Amino acid sequence: MQYGCAHYRRRCRIRAPCCNEIFDCRHCHNESKNSIKIDTPRRHELPRHELQQVICSLCGTEQEVRQICINCGVCMGKYFCEVCKLFDDDVSKQQYHCHACGICRIGGRENFFHCSKCGCCYSKVLKNSHACVEGAMHHDCPICFEYLFESRNDVSVLPCGHTIHEKCLKEMKEHCQFACPLCSKSVCDMSKAWERLDAELATLSNSFDDKVVRILCNDCGAVSEVQFHLIAHKCHSCKSYNTRQI
């Protein structure tokens, strides 16, 4: 028989220390107790580290958190973290506990490193190339507002160092939004787009040849004085059109 829920495959349920009710896992608890259907004063989330009691799914024995049932001897989860009180039979996720993060991560410890400044585990591919931002992962996604540090969805690190859900970034690009929602820097290489814009602007006449404006480049931070144009203003420093008039 298969046990568990949509979030974890395991052979135990939990008793929530906050409301003393039984759920398949903490995510099931949070979906039930922190939904818009619940009155605001009664909404709450389960503090994972405070979990004390689990119930074996095979024999129904309630007991302190442990990997092996004290009554029937079943393993309640092949992966077990005593700190996070996490059980999961699906070890293909390559779960590991990061002591610096204080929670369990997936993907294999050998594939990640913990950046102390950003405050989270990142892929080793980014070890020498990402821009560090203090506590970059300890805030909500700027698009969907889910807390990124504990999110179960994939997170992307932008060239500016800010973080966003991968699916939210994809939706941004689908709607032709290519600037970071937090700092306005370009989220990808826009050089080809700027070249196309150069070509398009060259074919347009500008009736404001004598008007000069000051602009701030969102990409490099340079301030320039350029000829005013109704369509766009180009940074003299990095050739970006991701600019604003000041």
C-alpha positions as CSV (number, residue, x, y, z in Angstrom):
1,M,0.0,0.0,0.0
2,Q,1.0,3.6,-0.6
3,Y,1.1,6.0,2.3
4,G,1.7,9.7,2.7
5,C,0.3,12.7,0.8
6,A,0.8,14.9,-2.2
7,H,3.9,16.3,-0.6
8,Y,5.7,13.3,0.9
9,R,5.6,9.5,0.5
10,R,6.0,8.2,4.1
11,R,4.5,5.9,6.7
12,C,3.5,8.4,9.5
13,R,1.3,11.3,10.2
14,I,2.0,14.2,12.6
15,R,0.2,15.8,15.5
16,A,0.5,19.6,15.1
17,P,1.9,21.2,18.3
18,C,0.1,24.4,17.5
19,C,-3.5,23.2,17.3
20,N,-3.2,19.5,18.5
21,E,-4.7,18.2,15.2
22,I,-3.4,15.3,13.1
23,F,-2.2,15.9,9.5
24,D,-0.2,14.0,6.9
25,C,2.6,16.6,6.9
26,R,3.2,20.2,7.8
27,H,2.4,21.4,4.3
28,C,-1.0,19.7,4.6
29,H,-1.5,21.6,7.9
30,N,-0.5,24.9,6.4
31,E,-2.7,24.5,3.4
32,S,-5.6,23.8,5.8
33,K,-4.9,26.3,8.6
34,N,-3.4,29.2,6.7
35,S,-5.9,29.4,3.8
36,I,-8.2,32.3,2.9
37,K,-11.1,30.2,4.1
38,I,-9.9,30.6,7.7
39,D,-10.7,33.7,9.7
40,T,-7.5,35.9,9.8
41,P,-7.0,35.7,13.6
42,R,-7.1,31.8,13.4
43,R,-4.6,31.4,10.6
44,H,-1.2,29.9,11.5
45,E,1.6,27.8,10.2
46,L,3.2,24.8,11.9
47,P,6.6,25.4,13.4
48,R,8.5,22.5,11.9
49,H,11.2,22.3,14.6
50,E,8.6,22.1,17.4
51,L,7.0,18.9,16.2
52,Q,7.0,16.3,19.0
53,Q,4.6,13.5,18.1
54,V,4.1,11.3,15.1
55,I,1.5,8.5,14.4
56,C,2.5,5.3,12.6
57,S,0.4,4.9,9.5
58,L,0.5,1.1,9.8
59,C,-0.3,0.4,13.4
60,G,-1.6,3.8,14.6
61,T,0.8,4.1,17.5
62,E,1.5,7.7,18.6
63,Q,5.0,8.3,19.7
64,E,7.8,10.8,19.9
65,V,9.5,11.7,16.7
66,R,11.8,8.8,15.5
67,Q,12.5,7.0,12.3
68,I,11.5,3.5,13.4
69,C,8.1,2.8,14.9
70,I,8.4,1.6,18.5
71,N,5.5,-0.8,18.1
72,C,5.6,-2.5,14.7
73,G,9.2,-1.6,13.7
74,V,8.3,-0.1,10.3
75,C,10.7,2.5,8.9
76,M,8.5,5.6,8.6
77,G,10.7,7.3,6.1
78,K,14.0,6.3,4.3
79,Y,15.1,9.9,4.6
80,F,14.8,11.1,8.2
81,C,16.0,14.4,9.6
82,E,15.8,14.6,13.4
83,V,16.3,18.4,13.3
84,C,13.5,19.2,10.8
85,K,11.4,16.2,11.9
86,L,11.2,15.3,8.2
87,F,10.3,11.9,6.8
88,D,10.3,10.9,3.1
89,D,10.6,7.6,1.3
90,D,11.4,9.3,-2.0
91,V,15.2,9.5,-1.7
92,S,15.6,10.3,-5.4
93,K,15.2,14.0,-4.3
94,Q,18.7,13.7,-2.7
95,Q,17.7,15.4,0.5
96,Y,20.3,16.8,2.8
97,H,20.2,19.0,5.9
98,C,22.1,22.3,5.7
99,H,23.1,23.4,9.2
100,A,23.7,27.0,8.0
101,C,20.2,27.2,6.5
102,G,18.7,25.4,9.4
103,I,16.5,23.3,7.1
104,C,16.6,20.4,4.7
105,R,17.3,21.0,1.0
106,I,17.0,18.7,-2.1
107,G,19.3,18.1,-5.0
108,G,22.4,16.6,-3.3
109,R,24.8,18.2,-0.9
110,E,27.7,17.7,-3.4
111,N,25.9,19.9,-5.9
112,F,25.3,23.0,-3.7
113,F,27.3,25.4,-1.5
114,H,26.0,27.8,1.2
115,C,26.6,31.5,0.6
116,S,26.7,33.1,4.0
117,K,26.1,36.6,2.7
118,C,23.0,35.6,0.6
119,G,22.0,33.3,3.4
120,C,21.1,30.2,1.4
121,C,22.3,27.2,-0.6
122,Y,23.1,27.9,-4.3
123,S,24.1,25.6,-7.1
124,K,27.9,25.2,-7.4
125,V,27.6,26.5,-10.9
126,L,27.0,30.0,-9.3
127,K,29.8,29.8,-6.8
128,N,32.2,32.2,-8.5
129,S,29.7,34.0,-10.7
130,H,26.7,35.2,-8.7
131,A,26.4,38.7,-7.3
132,C,26.0,38.5,-3.5
133,V,23.1,40.4,-2.0
134,E,22.7,40.5,1.8
135,G,19.9,38.0,2.7
136,A,18.9,37.6,-1.0
137,M,16.8,34.5,-0.3
138,H,15.2,35.8,2.9
139,H,12.3,37.7,1.3
140,D,9.2,37.1,-0.7
141,C,9.2,36.5,-4.5
142,P,8.6,40.0,-6.0
143,I,6.0,38.5,-8.3
144,C,3.9,35.9,-6.4
145,F,5.0,37.0,-2.8
146,E,5.8,33.5,-1.6
147,Y,8.6,33.4,0.9
148,L,11.6,32.2,-1.1
149,F,13.8,30.7,1.6
150,E,11.4,27.9,2.3
151,S,9.7,27.7,-1.1
152,R,9.4,24.2,-2.7
153,N,9.4,25.8,-6.2
154,D,12.6,26.4,-8.1
155,V,14.3,29.7,-7.6
156,S,16.4,31.7,-10.1
157,V,19.3,34.0,-9.1
158,L,19.3,37.1,-11.4
159,P,22.5,38.7,-12.6
160,C,21.9,41.5,-10.1
161,G,21.9,39.0,-7.3
162,H,18.2,39.3,-6.5
163,T,16.1,36.1,-6.4
164,I,12.7,35.1,-8.0
165,H,10.8,32.0,-8.7
166,E,11.9,30.4,-11.9
167,K,8.2,30.1,-13.1
168,C,7.6,33.8,-12.3
169,L,10.7,34.8,-14.2
170,K,9.4,32.8,-17.2
171,E,6.1,34.5,-17.0
172,M,7.8,37.9,-16.9
173,K,9.7,37.2,-20.1
174,E,6.5,35.9,-21.8
175,H,5.0,39.3,-21.1
176,C,8.1,41.1,-22.4
177,Q,9.3,42.3,-19.0
178,F,13.1,42.0,-18.8
179,A,14.0,44.2,-15.8
180,C,14.4,43.0,-12.2
181,P,11.3,44.0,-10.2
182,L,13.5,45.1,-7.3
183,C,16.3,47.1,-8.9
184,S,15.3,47.4,-12.6
185,K,18.5,45.9,-13.9
186,S,18.2,43.7,-17.0
187,V,17.5,40.0,-16.1
188,C,19.3,38.7,-19.2
189,D,21.7,39.7,-22.0
190,M,19.8,42.4,-23.9
191,S,22.6,43.4,-26.3
192,K,20.8,41.9,-29.4
193,A,17.7,43.8,-28.4
194,W,19.6,47.0,-28.1
195,E,21.1,46.5,-31.5
196,R,17.7,46.0,-33.0
197,L,16.5,49.2,-31.3
198,D,19.5,51.1,-32.7
199,A,18.5,50.0,-36.2
200,E,14.8,51.0,-35.6
201,L,15.6,54.4,-34.1
202,A,17.9,55.2,-37.0
203,T,15.0,55.1,-39.4
204,L,12.9,57.5,-37.3
205,S,13.1,61.2,-37.5
206,N,13.4,63.1,-34.2
207,S,11.8,66.5,-33.9
208,F,13.6,67.3,-30.6
209,D,17.1,67.6,-32.0
210,D,17.9,70.6,-29.7
211,K,16.6,69.1,-26.5
212,V,19.0,67.4,-24.1
213,V,18.0,65.4,-21.0
214,R,19.8,63.7,-18.1
215,I,19.3,59.9,-17.8
216,L,20.2,57.3,-15.3
217,C,21.2,53.8,-16.6
218,N,19.4,51.0,-14.6
219,D,22.1,48.5,-15.8
220,C,25.4,50.3,-15.0
221,G,24.3,53.2,-12.9
222,A,25.9,55.8,-15.1
223,V,24.4,59.3,-15.5
224,S,24.5,60.8,-19.0
225,E,23.2,63.8,-20.9
226,V,21.7,62.6,-24.2
227,Q,19.5,64.0,-26.9
228,F,15.8,63.7,-26.0
229,H,13.9,61.0,-27.9
230,L,10.2,60.0,-27.6
231,I,11.0,56.3,-27.9
232,A,14.1,55.6,-25.8
233,H,17.4,57.0,-24.4
234,K,20.7,55.1,-24.8
235,C,23.3,55.0,-22.1
236,H,26.6,56.4,-23.3
237,S,28.5,54.1,-20.9
238,C,27.2,50.6,-21.5
239,K,25.0,51.2,-24.6
240,S,21.9,50.0,-22.8
241,Y,18.4,51.4,-23.4
242,N,17.3,50.3,-19.9
243,T,17.4,53.9,-18.7
244,R,15.2,56.5,-17.0
245,Q,15.0,60.2,-17.2
246,I,16.1,62.2,-14.1
